Amino acid sequence: MSEEQVGTAPARAAARRPELDAIRTLVVVGLVFFHSSLVFDERDDYYIKNADTTEVTTVLSGLAVVWAMPILFLIAGFGARHSLRRRGPGGFAVERLLRLGVPLLFALVALLPVPPWLRLKAADPGYHESYWQYLPRFFEVRFDASEFPFVVQGEQFETGHLWFVVMLLAWALLLAAAARLLPRRLLLCDRLGAVTGRRGLVLLLPALPLALITALDGMEEGYAGWSRWAYLLFFLYGVVLADDDRFREAMRRDAVLGAVAGAVLMAAGMPLFFVVAEGGGDPLTDLTGRAVLMRTLYGMTGWCFVVAILGLLDRRARRRPNTAPGLGRRVYLYLALGALPIYVLHQPIVVAVAYHVVSWHAPIAVKYLTLVTIALALTVAAYELLVRRTRPTRFLFGVREPAVEHPTTTEPPGE
């Protein structure tokens, strides 16, 4: 398939985007801190819960979830667009099945049953079913197309934190099918690009569909507070934005405006969350006026923060295009190359460590810092000792072969 068949923008080589590597790595490593905080969160129903909980983690988590996973899907859309151009729809689909599907299947068998089994043990001191006795029950599944893309369901079965990989794989395969079936040349991207010349429109126009989906479809707590269809929209935004430098320039220009708008919208929306919750309602799904308004503001906030973060990081990258390869740079590159396996490994390790830490007689702050420190060290150690040392394990965790010195900055975890 020619490039005109795949996309709409003039042909050009993908420029390095080091800021995309930076934010992707920050989010993936930050998930250790985020999931550790849920152990102590007053509202979240995490696998392991500390006896004492706090609302502080709810507020701090809210500051992160509003932009963190959306920006990963947007970056994944960037990478998908460039991969699609290089490989064509068929090659792109095969590559995604290998890079994302293989780690997903391996983790489903080897890792994902651990957290729900530990949940049962932590919730009931009288529960004595061994892991190997529990395992067959985890795989008692049924097919349910209504839950797409999570079409495999079960009483114990779950994809856990790999919901991100399930969605990303599904959206990538849909994109491959669309690239095969859509007309040879589309003008939509060119028309969208024309609006970037006016200040604020790159904030307003993409935010409106997100606000509509979030307000009416609701927010899914199990998927970091966003609807699965909102994530599809972020992914498609990345596909569209990847090929037109006008969007990138508009994001740099409107980055400060996005940060200010996002802060104002969050300041207005977050109190509504607590008002609805304290009134006995569910701010994530209720169709009351306050809940719908809160979700509308949330959808717009997320896009504003995404524009702000990408735009400000892009400004910094343009001012400092060459960074000396010091110790910090080497650590960053090491983590960036291991983004997908670190993502796959971290939550079972967090849950396993939390299972022991919550039994200690210590303040929340001490338990949290201990949990984060141990879980992060074990996750990196598992990546180093169990994943990256051999070719078969690198394949099972989606690590690119052959190993390269620098990550491919326009590609998402697993690409």
BELLIN-V864265 format. One line per field, one symbol per residue. phi: phi as a letter, one per 20 degrees, with the letter a starting at -180 (. if undefined). psi: psi as a letter, one per 40 degrees, with the letter a starting at -180 (. if undefined). A space follows every 50 residues. Layout:
phi: ???
psi: ???
This chain:
phi: .ffffeccegfaffffcfffgffffgfffffffffffffdefdfeegdcf fecbegfffffffeffcffgfffffffgffffffffdmgffffffffffd ffgffffgeecfffgffffffffcgefcffgfffggffeecbebffegee fecafdfbelfegffgffffffffffffffefgfcddgffffffeffdgn ffeffffffffffffeenddgfdlncfgfffffgffgfffffdcffffff fffeffgffffffffffeefffgfffffenedfecgdfgffffgffffff ggfffffffffffffffffcfcdffffffffffffffdgffffffffgfg ffffgeffefebfgffffffffffffffffffffeddeecffffffdmef dffcfcfefedegne
psi: hiddddaeiihiihihgddddddddddddddddddddddehddhgidhhi dhiiedddddddddddddddddddddddddddddddeidddddddddddd ddddddddddddeddddddddddhdehehiddddddddehiihgdeeheg ehiiddiiebeedddddddddddddddddddiidhiedddddddeeehhd deddddddddddddddeaihdeffeiidddddddddddddddeheddddd dddeddddddddddddddddddddddddeeiheddifidddddddddddd dddddddddddddddddddgdhhhgadddddddddddfdddddddddddd dddddddeeigiiddddddddddddddddddddddedediddddddefhi iiiidiiheeiihe.
